[in-house]
Amino acid sequence: MYRGDAQSLRRKEQQAAALAAEVAALLNQIEALGVGQATPTGGRIAGPGFEIRRTDARWTVRA
């Protein structure tokens, strides 16, 4: 749980939203390649030739 002040929390939430928008844009670019869709399933994102999943405290990519 975050323990900073409310203003700092809001800044971090805005940063997280901006990063999430970048992830969404990258997934759209992957799908625009025309080789398949990126699909969220069971705590991971699987796409054409890759899988993104959380292991321990990090996100990893397996190609």
C-alpha positions as CSV (number, residue, x, y, z in Angstrom):
1,M,0.0,0.0,0.0
2,Y,1.2,3.5,-0.8
3,R,2.2,5.6,2.2
4,G,2.9,9.0,0.7
5,D,0.6,12.1,0.8
6,A,-2.5,12.5,-1.4
7,Q,-0.8,14.8,-3.8
8,S,2.1,12.5,-4.4
9,L,-0.3,9.6,-4.8
10,R,-2.3,11.5,-7.5
11,R,0.9,12.2,-9.4
12,K,1.9,8.6,-9.3
13,E,-1.6,7.5,-10.5
14,Q,-1.3,10.0,-13.4
15,Q,2.1,8.5,-14.3
16,A,0.6,5.0,-14.1
17,A,-2.2,6.0,-16.4
18,A,0.2,7.5,-18.9
19,L,2.3,4.3,-18.9
20,A,-0.9,2.2,-19.3
21,A,-1.8,4.3,-22.4
22,E,1.6,3.5,-23.8
23,V,1.0,-0.2,-23.3
24,A,-2.3,0.1,-25.0
25,A,-0.7,1.9,-27.9
26,L,1.9,-0.9,-28.2
27,L,-0.7,-3.6,-28.2
28,N,-2.6,-1.7,-31.0
29,Q,0.7,-1.6,-33.0
30,I,1.2,-5.3,-32.5
31,E,-2.3,-6.1,-33.7
32,A,-1.8,-3.7,-36.7
33,L,1.0,-6.0,-37.9
34,G,-1.8,-8.3,-39.0
35,V,-0.4,-11.5,-37.6
36,G,-2.9,-12.0,-34.7
37,Q,-4.4,-10.4,-31.7
38,A,-3.0,-9.7,-28.2
39,T,-5.4,-11.4,-25.8
40,P,-5.5,-11.1,-22.0
41,T,-6.1,-14.5,-20.4
42,G,-5.6,-15.7,-16.8
43,G,-3.2,-13.0,-15.6
44,R,-1.1,-12.8,-18.8
45,I,-1.3,-11.2,-22.2
46,A,-0.7,-13.7,-25.1
47,G,0.0,-12.5,-28.6
48,P,1.4,-13.6,-31.9
49,G,4.7,-15.1,-30.9
50,F,4.9,-13.8,-27.4
51,E,3.4,-14.1,-23.9
52,I,3.7,-11.4,-21.2
53,R,3.2,-12.6,-17.6
54,R,3.9,-11.8,-14.1
55,T,6.5,-13.8,-12.3
56,D,7.5,-12.9,-8.8
57,A,7.4,-9.1,-8.6
58,R,8.1,-8.4,-12.3
59,W,6.5,-8.6,-15.7
60,T,8.4,-10.8,-18.2
61,V,8.1,-11.6,-21.9
62,R,8.5,-15.1,-23.3
63,A,8.9,-15.2,-27.1
